[in-house]
Amino acid sequence: MKLTRENNIFRITQIIISISLGLLILHSCQEKSSNDNFTGIWEIEKKKWKNGSISIIPDNERHLLELSKIQNNNIFKVDNVSGNWLVKDSLLIFENIPESKTPIDSIFVVNDSIGNSSIILQNGNQIIATITESGIIPKKVTSQMIIVSIDGNKLLLSKEGDVYIYKKK
């Protein structure tokens, strides 16, 4: 009786471990393929406005959204703007350091409780960069769009109620 009970516990443990490993592998495969679905060059075709009207983007106003993966980095490029991208839940998130010359009107010295200091550079209420012992750290700009749908050759993204319709080139 005791041997059968130990066998059952061993089998249940094996089943739980197998299911856990299977779910882990499935999750990592879905995450990889999910990002792979987005990589490529996408061209804006149409914009569906909040009010339901649709505008076809003229050829001379169309832009390309390039989503690529270089080594372990997801890189996006739109015109002269580039940075990192990621898919999180139902969002496509873009992060970049804008190319700019920005006047600084405020400088603050920040000291923490263990004696580390940093300098904050601001324009109005907007932080432009921080200077630490590691160097100058520019403020990154983050933008996100809701993923409405993606199917091979069509990508629909939404921002502030408007839907942007892209086709894969």
C-alpha positions as CSV (number, residue, x, y, z in Angstrom):
1,M,0.0,0.0,0.0
2,K,2.8,2.4,1.0
3,L,4.7,1.7,-2.3
4,T,1.6,2.4,-4.4
5,R,1.0,5.7,-2.6
6,E,4.6,6.7,-3.2
7,N,4.3,5.8,-6.9
8,N,1.2,7.9,-7.2
9,I,2.9,10.9,-5.5
10,F,5.9,10.4,-7.9
11,R,3.6,10.3,-10.9
12,I,1.7,13.4,-9.9
13,T,4.9,15.2,-9.3
14,Q,6.1,14.2,-12.8
15,I,2.9,15.3,-14.4
16,I,3.0,18.7,-12.6
17,I,6.7,19.2,-13.7
18,S,5.8,18.2,-17.3
19,I,2.9,20.6,-17.5
20,S,4.9,23.4,-16.0
21,L,7.8,22.9,-18.4
22,G,5.3,22.7,-21.3
23,L,3.6,26.0,-20.3
24,L,7.0,27.7,-19.9
25,I,8.2,26.5,-23.4
26,L,4.8,27.5,-24.9
27,H,5.0,31.0,-23.4
28,S,8.5,31.6,-24.6
29,C,7.7,30.4,-28.1
30,Q,4.6,32.7,-28.2
31,E,6.6,35.7,-27.0
32,K,9.3,35.1,-29.6
33,S,6.8,34.5,-32.4
34,S,4.7,37.5,-31.2
35,N,7.7,39.8,-31.7
36,D,8.6,38.1,-34.9
37,N,5.2,39.0,-36.3
38,F,6.0,42.7,-35.9
39,T,9.4,42.7,-37.5
40,G,9.6,44.1,-41.0
41,I,8.9,47.3,-42.9
42,W,5.4,48.7,-42.6
43,E,4.0,51.4,-44.8
44,I,1.1,53.6,-43.6
45,E,-1.9,53.3,-45.9
46,K,-4.9,54.8,-44.2
47,K,-6.0,56.5,-41.0
48,K,-9.4,55.9,-39.5
49,W,-10.4,58.9,-37.4
50,K,-12.3,58.8,-34.1
51,N,-15.5,59.9,-35.9
52,G,-15.3,56.9,-38.2
53,S,-14.2,58.6,-41.4
54,I,-11.2,57.1,-43.2
55,S,-8.4,59.0,-45.0
56,I,-6.2,57.3,-47.6
57,I,-2.7,58.6,-47.1
58,P,-1.3,60.1,-50.3
59,D,1.8,58.5,-51.6
60,N,4.0,61.6,-51.0
61,E,2.9,61.7,-47.3
62,R,3.3,58.0,-46.5
63,H,6.0,57.0,-44.0
64,L,7.7,53.7,-43.3
65,L,7.8,52.1,-39.9
66,E,10.7,49.7,-39.7
67,L,10.7,47.2,-36.9
68,S,13.8,45.1,-36.7
69,K,15.7,42.9,-34.3
70,I,19.4,43.3,-34.1
71,Q,21.1,40.8,-31.8
72,N,18.9,41.1,-28.7
73,N,17.7,44.6,-29.4
74,N,14.4,45.6,-31.0
75,I,15.1,48.7,-33.1
76,F,12.5,50.9,-34.8
77,K,13.0,53.6,-37.4
78,V,10.5,56.2,-38.7
79,D,12.1,58.8,-41.1
80,N,15.1,60.1,-39.1
81,V,13.9,58.9,-35.7
82,S,15.1,55.6,-34.3
83,G,15.1,53.9,-30.9
84,N,13.9,50.7,-29.2
85,W,10.5,49.1,-29.4
86,L,8.8,46.3,-27.4
87,V,5.4,44.6,-27.3
88,K,3.8,44.5,-23.8
89,D,0.3,43.2,-23.4
90,S,-1.6,44.9,-26.2
91,L,0.8,47.8,-26.6
92,L,3.5,48.6,-29.0
93,I,5.9,50.8,-27.1
94,F,8.6,53.1,-28.7
95,E,11.5,54.6,-26.7
96,N,14.1,57.0,-28.1
97,I,16.4,59.9,-27.3
98,P,15.2,62.7,-29.5
99,E,17.8,64.6,-31.6
100,S,17.5,68.2,-30.5
101,K,19.2,71.3,-29.2
102,T,17.2,72.4,-26.2
103,P,17.9,75.5,-24.0
104,I,18.4,74.8,-20.3
105,D,16.8,77.3,-17.9
106,S,17.1,75.4,-14.6
107,I,19.9,73.4,-13.0
108,F,19.3,71.4,-9.8
109,V,21.8,69.6,-7.6
110,V,20.3,66.5,-6.1
111,N,22.0,64.7,-3.1
112,D,20.9,61.4,-1.8
113,S,21.2,60.1,1.8
114,I,24.5,58.3,1.1
115,G,26.3,61.3,-0.4
116,N,25.7,60.6,-4.2
117,S,25.1,63.7,-6.2
118,S,23.5,64.3,-9.6
119,I,22.7,67.4,-11.6
120,I,19.3,67.7,-13.2
121,L,19.0,69.9,-16.4
122,Q,15.5,71.3,-17.1
123,N,13.7,73.4,-19.6
124,G,10.6,74.7,-17.7
125,N,9.1,71.6,-16.0
126,Q,10.6,69.2,-18.5
127,I,13.7,67.2,-17.5
128,I,16.2,67.3,-20.4
129,A,19.0,65.3,-18.9
130,T,20.7,64.2,-15.7
131,I,24.4,64.3,-15.0
132,T,25.8,61.6,-12.7
133,E,29.2,60.1,-12.1
134,S,28.4,57.8,-15.0
135,G,28.1,60.7,-17.4
136,I,25.2,62.6,-19.1
137,I,22.0,60.6,-19.2
138,P,19.5,62.2,-21.7
139,K,15.8,61.9,-21.0
140,K,14.2,59.3,-23.2
141,V,10.9,59.8,-24.9
142,T,8.3,57.0,-24.7
143,S,5.3,56.7,-26.9
144,Q,2.9,53.8,-27.1
145,M,0.2,52.7,-29.5
146,I,-2.6,50.1,-28.9
147,I,-2.3,47.0,-31.1
148,V,-5.7,46.6,-32.6
149,S,-4.7,43.7,-34.8
150,I,-1.9,42.1,-36.8
151,D,-2.2,39.5,-39.4
152,G,0.8,38.8,-41.6
153,N,0.5,41.8,-44.0
154,K,-1.7,44.2,-42.0
155,L,-1.0,46.1,-38.8
156,L,-3.6,48.3,-37.1
157,L,-2.4,50.6,-34.3
158,S,-4.5,53.0,-32.4
159,K,-3.6,56.2,-30.6
160,E,-6.0,58.7,-29.0
161,G,-9.0,57.0,-30.7
162,D,-7.5,57.1,-34.2
163,V,-6.5,53.9,-36.0
164,Y,-3.4,53.8,-38.2
165,I,-3.5,51.1,-40.9
166,Y,-0.2,49.8,-42.2
167,K,0.7,47.2,-44.8
168,K,3.8,45.1,-44.8
169,K,6.2,45.9,-47.7
